Amino acid sequence: MYKQSEPFYHRAEWKRIRAVALARDGGYCQDCLEKFRAGIIRKPRRAVMVHHIIPYKERPDLALDLGNLRSLCAKCHEEHHPERRKSRDGGPDGRPEPKMRIIRV
């Protein structure tokens, strides 16, 4: 079963401020950009996520505050949210999840 996404992330205000954050950061992952500048990686990745520095659930009043937002690639965003990772053995109950490939026709 898939987790239902938070309704907040479907609101027009979020989509607008998300676009502003991505534009502000030049479309690049800010974590990767720091690693690139430090010589740790060869090339920063494109940002596909906008991360709340202080989590939305903890401070909903900062949800649309541009100073609380950071553009990240999927890999770096996952590093900020290790609790969302699936276990290597499968789902939350430890059983392997069935592998499925969806093909759009």
N, C-alpha and C positions, 0 to 999 in steps of 0.2 A: 504494500500500500504506500502511496506517495504522501509526503507531508504537505499539508495545505499551506500555501504561502500567506504571509501576513497581509491583510487587506491594505495596510498603510502603503505597501510598495506598489499598489495599483492606482494610487491617487495621483491626480494631475500635478499637485504641488511637489510630490516626491520626484516624479519624472522630470519636472522642470529643473529642480535644484540638482538632481543627478546629472543632467546634461551640462549645467553650469560648472559643476565640480570636474567633470571629465574635460571640458574645454579649458578650465583654469589650469589643469595639470597636463595640458597638451596631449591628452589621450594616452599617456604613459603611466605604467604602474609606478607609484612613488617609492615603494620598497625596492623594486628592481633598479630604479634610477639611483637610489642611494648606494646600492651594491655595485652598480656600474661605475659610479664616480669614485668609489673606494677601490676599484680594480678587482672586485670579487667575481663579477660576471662580465661577459664580453658584450652583451647587448641587452638593453632593457626591453621588457615585453609590453605589449599594448594592454591598457587597462580595459577590463570588461565589467568590473564591479566597482561600486562605490561603497566604502566601508565606513560605518559609524565608529569613530575612535572611542567615544564613550557610548556603550551599547544603547540602542533605541529603547529597550525594555527598562533599563536603569534610569535613563533621562529622556523621556519622550519630549520634553521641552526643548531639547537640542537636536531633535530629529531633522529639522530643516535648517540648521545652523551650518553654514558653509565652513566655518572654522572647525567643525566636528566631523568633517567628511574627508576621506582620503581615497583617491582612485587606486585600484589594485587589479592585478591580473588574477585569474582564478587560482593559480597555485599559491600566491602570496595570501590571498583571502582565506584559503583553506588553512594556511599556517596560523592565521589569527583566530581561527575557529576549529581547533582540534577536536572539540566535542561533537562536531558535525561529521567527522570522518567515519566511514564504515569500517568495521573491523576487517582484518585481512581474511578472516575465516568466513565472512559473510555479513548477515544482518545483525541487528542488535541482540538477537537471541543466540548468536554464534553459529547458527545453521547457514550453510551456503545459500546465497540468493541465486535464483535461476538467472542465467544469462539470456538476455533477449535483445534482439536487434530489430529496430523499427525502421521500416523502409517506406518512405512516402512515394505514392504513385501519382 
